[in-house]
Amino acid sequence: MALPIIIDCDPGHDDALALMLAAGDPGVDLLAITTVAGNQTLEKTTLNARRVCTVAGITGVPVAAGCARPLVQPLQVADDVHGDSGLDGPRFPEPAVDVVPEHAVDLIHRVLTDHPEPVTLVPTGPLTNIALLLTRHPGSAARIREIVLMGGSTEGGNRTPAAEFNIHTDPEAADIVFRSGLPVTMCGLNVTHQALATPEVLARFEGLGTDLGRICAELMAYFAGTYRRLWGFPSPPLHDPVAVARVLDPGLVRCVEAHVAVELRGEYTRGATVVDLHGYLGRPVNARVAVALDRERFWDRLVAAVAALGERMPAG
């Protein structure tokens, strides 16, 4: 039976592939897509979500725009990684999917309230919308099955030496989520760096022979260029689909239990996730922390999802 999920995202190259995995795989039922400022401004991330839905044929799923800035600090976008549009690389047609006239937090609350069973939230951007949901509608926590997020790391960061981008963008929001008492799974850099989009992977998407497969390959090719330039990676890691994969099949992403704290005050460490893998702090476990990815099955699942979506539309 397909698990009901909501994806909260800031597309973003890897967010785009996460949306396609969720929409194309029968293992989940995508109930809504919400956007947040992060990789780019809210206006651009929302446009990008609409673009992805259009080219992937994702219809009947409401899209809503959320928070335009973090809870406390100014927004700092990742245009050095994702380009001025937030989704540089392919040429996208004019989006045919529009947003609903509802704030993302209100849409999430409504879907949680109306759905007959608890829903899994999959945030792949800064956690601003999710933190606001939990503070504005505390009763909604009872309707959340779990939160499976992309963010943080058991090791170093990719925005500062200590902090991963999504958590660093809004540490106060992340702190609220990790202290919420809800089941939280953290898919951080330590595991998403195992999902490398190698030339062989790009060839698999191109080999699908569809417009969507070509767009995916172009997205990853652009992403590869920025990762080579900024971090010296031979191939780019596809972070956000790992969180969706964990929901689809927990066996794809192995986790351990640990206490995770978010550093809010450190001069050099603000936004770091302090993952207590060995129980040094003596604090109760509050998260499952992803540590290993079944790479082969992960890519099989993602390519199959893109193939399923692409088959619905004629090749160009």
NORRAJO-V887099 format. One record per helix or strand of 3 or more residues. SS is the DSSP state (H for helix, E for strand). FROM is the first residue (numbers start at 1). LEN is the number of residues. If there is no record, write none. Layout:
# NORRAJO-V887099
ss=SS from=FROM len=LEN
ss=SS from=FROM len=LEN
This chain:
# NORRAJO-V887099
ss=E from=3 len=7
ss=H from=13 len=12
ss=E from=28 len=8
ss=H from=42 len=15
ss=E from=62 len=4
ss=H from=79 len=4
ss=H from=104 len=11
ss=E from=119 len=5
ss=H from=128 len=9
ss=H from=138 len=6
ss=E from=144 len=7
ss=H from=165 len=5
ss=H from=171 len=8
ss=E from=184 len=4
ss=H from=189 len=4
ss=H from=199 len=8
ss=H from=211 len=21
ss=H from=240 len=9
ss=H from=250 len=3
ss=E from=253 len=10
ss=E from=273 len=4
ss=E from=287 len=7
ss=H from=295 len=16
